[in-house]
Amino acid sequence: MRELAKRDSASMKEQGSQPTDRQVPFGRPITAAEEREAIGRVLDSGLLVHGPVLRQFESLFARFTNAPHAIGTSSCTAALHLAYHALGIGSGDEVIVPAQTHTATAHAVELVGAKPVFVDADETTGNVAIEQIEPLITGCTRAISIVHFLGLPVDMQLVCRLAERHGLHIIEDCALALGASLEGTHVGLWGTVGCFSFYPIKHITTAEGGMAITRDGELAAKLSHLRAFGVDRQQGERRIPGMYDVTMVGYNYRMSEIHAAIGQVQMDRLPGFLARRKQNYAVLTQGLREIEEIDLLKSGVADRISSHYCHALILKPKWAARRNDLIKELGERGVGTSIYYPRPVPLMTHYREKYGYREGDFPSASRISDRSIALPVGPHLGTDDMEYITIAVKEAICRVTGG
Ligand SMILES: Cc1ncc(COP(=O)(O)O)c(C=O)c1O
């Protein structure tokens, strides 16, 4: 191992890339003149919300995912919250939620007053352990929340059969999964609603922003009313300016024209971004495979196309305690990392205290949280960056294991 790292390090120097000079950030949004011009056009128009740009962005998104309806929102969290609210899920109801996710997945359930009931992960993929869902279903369960972890689609055939058997909705949190599909169907269209994020380091960005997609026209109309206070007529639909009625309690979760303008341009870039991620992921996989101190999450599953959000290495148990040292070593070599996710959500203080979960309750999710390091594969990076990351990981492992 040490020999391998020494040899790679020498070749890195030959390439003229001193480890400490180089920066390989975990994520960086890619925007250029087109985005600036699109924002400028919106500013010049004077129409900053309620305009045509969001509608155009929504229709581009709908076309890309093949969704009959797409509703832009201020974030993925907002879209998730709207989805539960629109489906009438609230106090006294339960929703099955994966433990291995961002806290927003569970917060959306809490925000409508329902109870998240957490389920452990499949240790080989990080996705939900589907076989553990059914025993958690009670008379109060109304929905199953699904997260496509790091962009790898969950086996939705199985989840749909389960949901159908019990008459449950499926809410898909696709925050990391734009571009991911299963048997030719984009994620987000398997369940009742699918929600996406356009946070800066996601597959595309609008700075902040989100999108809900659904096949259900009535639900789409409701989501669209709920994102704007629950008023019955949007601006432009009002015969007398300023005149409207309120038919339901809603939020202000709209996406502005400025954000939508960025998104509209980013949709053109999306196929290129996804191709770059796929290529980066393949190169990095090749390099990481030879490292005996780590395992990799399973990513290639037949009929499933991943969106390759990032690459997660899992330290073997013997080295688990050195994870943070390894992250530091990588940082010193300019390699940006992250952790997806720092702790299973039910073990975060709020959920632990409220529902009484304890350490050890989610062993697989905990193992991923405690032993993983997420490495970048975004389109801001190229093949040489993947080679650099591989060498940096080998060197860092040598340092921390004394290899
Ligand atoms: C799985 C998941 N869901 C939801 C979110 C929240 O997205 P947003 O910041 O757009 O609300 C994130 C953020 O990274 C996420 O990882």
Ligand as a Chemical Component Dictionary entry (heavy atoms), coordinates in Angstrom:
data_LIG
# 
_chem_comp.id                   LIG 
_chem_comp.type                 NON-POLYMER 
_chem_comp.pdbx_formal_charge   0 
_chem_comp.three_letter_code    LIG 
# 
loop_
_chem_comp_atom.comp_id 
_chem_comp_atom.atom_id 
_chem_comp_atom.alt_atom_id 
_chem_comp_atom.type_symbol 
_chem_comp_atom.charge 
_chem_comp_atom.model_Cartn_x 
_chem_comp_atom.model_Cartn_y 
_chem_comp_atom.model_Cartn_z 
_chem_comp_atom.pdbx_ordinal 
LIG C1 C1 C 0 -32.145 13.928 0.918  1  
LIG C2 C2 C 0 -32.346 15.410 1.060  2  
LIG N1 N1 N 0 -33.590 15.894 1.163  3  
LIG C3 C3 C 0 -33.846 17.208 1.283  4  
LIG C4 C4 C 0 -32.816 18.125 1.310  5  
LIG C5 C5 C 0 -33.130 19.575 1.474  6  
LIG O1 O1 O 0 -33.092 20.266 0.247  7  
LIG P1 P1 P 0 -33.306 21.835 0.233  8  
LIG O2 O2 O 0 -32.060 22.448 0.766  9  
LIG O3 O3 O 0 -33.530 22.182 -1.219 10 
LIG O4 O4 O 0 -34.497 22.135 1.064  11 
LIG C6 C6 C 0 -31.492 17.687 1.203  12 
LIG C7 C7 C 0 -30.391 18.632 1.215  13 
LIG O5 O5 O 0 -29.239 18.314 0.921  14 
LIG C8 C8 C 0 -31.254 16.292 1.086  15 
LIG O6 O6 O 0 -29.987 15.802 1.028  16 
# 
loop_
_chem_comp_bond.comp_id 
_chem_comp_bond.atom_id_1 
_chem_comp_bond.atom_id_2 
_chem_comp_bond.value_order 
_chem_comp_bond.pdbx_ordinal 
LIG C1 C2 SING 1  
LIG C2 N1 SING 2  
LIG C2 C8 DOUB 3  
LIG N1 C3 DOUB 4  
LIG C3 C4 SING 5  
LIG C4 C5 SING 6  
LIG C4 C6 DOUB 7  
LIG C5 O1 SING 8  
LIG O1 P1 SING 9  
LIG P1 O2 DOUB 10 
LIG P1 O3 SING 11 
LIG P1 O4 SING 12 
LIG C6 C7 SING 13 
LIG C6 C8 SING 14 
LIG C7 O5 DOUB 15 
LIG C8 O6 SING 16 
# 
